[in-house]
């Protein structure tokens, strides 16, 4: 049986103009799921039009359409109007997504995961695609993930805010309908990001910037073009 992986650190890709504020002040930006959905037209690696979907269906299904039902007196009348509607000829469709109207703030981190094993090969290779896609960013290596998350948690507690955190599960966009998805599910085309995310729930989510204090005791800058492997004690060349 494959042993469970453990998270030994995080990598955060940060736009260059914000990097110093991240290290020196612990300034963290949490955009909303809606923002990520809208941003795909600008950058499909950062944005994701399926962000926060509760149902996903890639292909292999058909759709029929009819005029909308604008009013009905009872559920029975609604069903009868649906039955008598002038439905179009079914046509093949793809990329069906359903949302429930919820939104949330999201912080995304690349997780350095290593399987719990008895050998000495504790190495994690950062995918080249991750490095290439964020080539216009600077990278912060957070080598104490527990303290990092604790500082964020404490900052949010002071604001009386609630947060969940978990590693992301990836799913294929195929002919299988996937239901009961959450903010911790993403399409498998993003799996190279090996994402661990923090999700902040709020009644009216909007971009939130928090400051958790200097991170220079638990974080360093790293050039991923030179350092590609990590072990559980830090990074190795």
Residue pairs with C-beta under 8 A, 6 or more apart in sequence:
2 115
3 115
3 116
3 117
4 115
4 116
5 113
5 114
5 115
5 116
6 113
6 114
6 115
6 116
7 111
7 112
7 113
7 145
7 167
7 196
8 112
8 113
8 114
8 124
8 143
8 145
8 230
8 232
9 112
9 141
9 142
9 143
9 144
9 145
9 230
10 109
10 110
10 111
10 112
10 141
10 142
10 145
10 148
10 196
11 109
11 110
11 112
11 126
11 139
11 140
11 141
11 142
11 222
11 224
12 22
12 109
12 110
12 139
12 140
12 142
13 110
13 134
13 137
13 138
13 139
14 22
14 137
14 138
14 139
14 140
15 136
15 137
16 136
16 137
16 138
18 27
18 29
19 138
19 140
19 221
21 27
22 28
22 140
22 215
23 140
23 214
23 215
23 216
23 219
23 221
24 214
24 215
24 216
25 211
25 213
25 214
26 151
26 211
26 212
26 213
26 214
26 215
27 209
27 210
27 211
28 107
28 152
28 209
28 210
28 211
28 212
29 207
29 208
29 209
30 105
30 106
30 107
30 198
30 200
30 207
30 208
30 209
30 210
31 39
31 105
31 106
31 207
32 103
32 104
32 105
32 106
32 205
32 206
32 207
33 51
33 52
33 102
33 103
33 104
33 106
33 183
33 205
34 51
34 52
34 103
34 205
35 207
36 46
36 47
36 48
36 51
36 106
37 47
37 48
37 49
37 50
37 51
37 52
38 47
39 46
39 47
40 47
40 48
40 49
41 47
45 133
45 134
45 190
48 186
48 187
48 190
49 97
50 56
50 97
50 186
50 187
51 106
51 183
51 186
52 99
52 102
52 103
52 104
52 183
53 97
53 98
53 99
53 181
53 185
54 98
54 99
54 100
54 179
54 180
54 181
54 182
55 96
55 97
55 98
55 177
55 178
55 179
55 181
56 96
56 97
56 98
56 171
56 173
56 177
56 178
56 181
56 187
57 95
57 96
57 97
57 175
57 176
57 177
57 178
58 94
58 95
58 96
58 172
58 173
58 174
58 175
58 176
59 92
59 93
59 94
59 95
59 173
59 174
59 175
60 174
60 175
61 92
61 93
61 96
61 175
61 177
62 90
62 91
62 92
62 93
63 90
63 91
63 93
64 87
64 88
64 89
64 90
64 91
65 87
65 88
66 85
66 86
66 87
66 88
67 85
67 86
69 78
69 81
69 82
69 85
72 78
72 81
95 173
103 205
104 183
104 199
104 200
104 201
104 202
104 205
105 199
105 200
105 201
105 202
105 205
105 207
105 208
106 183
106 197
106 198
106 199
106 200
107 152
107 197
107 198
107 200
108 193
108 195
108 196
108 197
109 142
109 195
109 196
109 197
109 198
110 126
110 130
110 193
110 194
110 195
110 196
111 167
111 194
111 195
111 196
112 124
112 230
113 124
113 167
113 194
114 122
114 123
114 124
114 230
114 231
114 232
122 231
122 232
123 229
123 230
123 231
123 236
124 229
124 230
124 231
125 228
125 229
126 224
126 228
126 229
126 230
127 192
127 194
129 192
130 192
130 193
130 194
130 224
131 224
131 225
131 228
133 192
138 221
139 221
139 222
139 223
139 224
140 215
140 219
140 220
140 221
140 222
141 219
141 220
141 221
141 222
141 230
141 235
142 148
142 215
142 218
142 219
143 218
143 219
143 220
143 234
144 218
147 218
148 215
148 218
148 219
149 165
149 198
151 212
151 213
152 163
152 198
152 210
152 212
153 163
154 212
155 210
155 211
155 212
156 162
156 163
156 200
156 210
159 210
161 200
161 201
161 202
162 200
162 201
163 198
163 199
163 200
163 201
164 184
164 198
164 199
164 201
165 196
165 197
165 198
165 199
166 184
166 196
166 197
167 184
167 195
167 196
167 197
168 184
168 185
168 186
168 190
168 193
168 195
168 196
168 197
169 184
169 185
169 186
170 185
170 186
170 187
170 188
170 190
170 191
171 178
171 181
171 185
171 186
171 187
171 188
172 187
172 188
173 187
173 188
173 189
178 185
183 197
183 199
184 197
184 199
186 195
200 208
202 208
222 235
226 237
227 235
227 236
227 237
229 235
229 236
229 237
230 236
